[in-house]
Amino acid sequence: MAESDHLLWYLEKLNKKEFMRRKIHLGQKHVELGLPEIPTFDLRTTKEDLVNLLMTSYKAQHVWNMMFSIFEKLLHRALCEKINTGRNWNFLIQALNLCLLC
């Protein structure tokens, strides 16, 4: 699954009200993380457009850090756990690839 498809899957789990709250938090989260402002971002942005905007504006790690933090604020523990599981698998895969190169 491509990174953008993966991110869209998470956003699809939010209802309309949660998605709106998430966009409001996102407008603040980039400042907290010391990242540049999201270009052309407004509250009318669709889920698909937001995914494309985030993935072209930031490194994937920054996007996932923002998502985790926002899901945590919205009390979506299951989505936070899923992000952490993905992070752990990515770490394990990278470690295995390094071992294979040795």
C-alpha positions in Angstrom: 0.0 0.0 0.0 1.4 3.4 -1.0 2.1 5.9 1.8 -0.7 8.2 0.6 -3.2 5.4 0.4 -2.2 4.4 3.9 -2.8 7.9 5.2 -6.1 8.2 3.4 -7.2 4.9 5.1 -6.7 6.6 8.5 -8.6 9.7 7.5 -11.5 7.6 6.2 -11.9 6.3 9.7 -12.9 9.8 10.9 -16.5 11.0 10.7 -17.2 14.5 9.2 -17.0 16.3 12.6 -13.8 14.5 13.6 -12.2 15.3 10.3 -13.1 19.0 10.7 -11.5 19.0 14.2 -8.5 17.2 12.8 -8.0 19.9 10.2 -8.2 22.6 12.9 -5.5 20.8 15.0 -3.4 20.3 11.9 -3.3 24.1 11.3 -1.7 24.3 14.8 0.4 21.1 14.8 2.9 22.1 12.1 3.9 25.2 14.2 4.4 23.0 17.3 6.7 20.7 15.3 8.6 23.6 13.7 7.5 22.8 10.2 6.6 25.3 7.5 3.0 26.2 7.0 0.9 24.0 4.8 0.3 25.8 1.5 -3.2 26.3 0.3 -4.7 24.7 3.3 -8.2 25.6 4.4 -11.1 23.9 6.1 -12.8 23.0 2.8 -10.0 20.7 1.8 -11.2 17.1 1.1 -9.5 14.1 2.6 -8.0 13.1 -0.7 -6.7 16.6 -1.3 -5.3 16.9 2.2 -3.4 13.6 1.8 -1.8 14.8 -1.4 -1.0 18.2 0.1 0.6 16.7 3.2 2.6 14.1 1.3 4.0 16.7 -1.1 4.7 19.3 1.6 6.4 17.2 4.3 8.5 14.1 4.8 6.4 11.0 5.6 7.9 10.8 9.1 6.6 14.4 9.8 3.2 13.6 8.5 2.9 10.5 10.6 4.1 12.4 13.7 1.4 15.0 13.1 -1.3 12.4 12.6 -0.3 10.5 15.7 -0.4 13.6 17.8 -3.8 14.7 16.4 -5.4 11.3 16.8 -4.1 11.3 20.3 -5.8 14.6 21.0 -9.0 13.3 19.5 -8.7 10.2 21.7 -8.5 7.8 18.8 -6.3 5.3 20.7 -6.9 2.5 18.2 -5.6 4.6 15.3 -2.6 5.6 17.5 -1.8 2.0 18.2 -2.1 1.1 14.5 0.4 3.9 13.7 2.8 2.7 16.3 2.5 -0.9 15.0 3.4 0.4 11.5 6.3 2.3 12.9 7.6 -0.8 14.7 7.3 -2.9 11.6 9.1 -0.3 9.5 11.9 -0.2 12.1 12.2 -4.0 12.1 12.3 -4.2 8.3 15.0 -1.5 8.2 17.0 -3.4 10.8 16.7 -6.7 8.9 17.7 -5.0 5.7 20.8 -3.7 7.4 21.6 -7.1 8.7 21.3 -8.6 5.2 23.8 -6.1 3.9 26.4 -7.0 6.5 
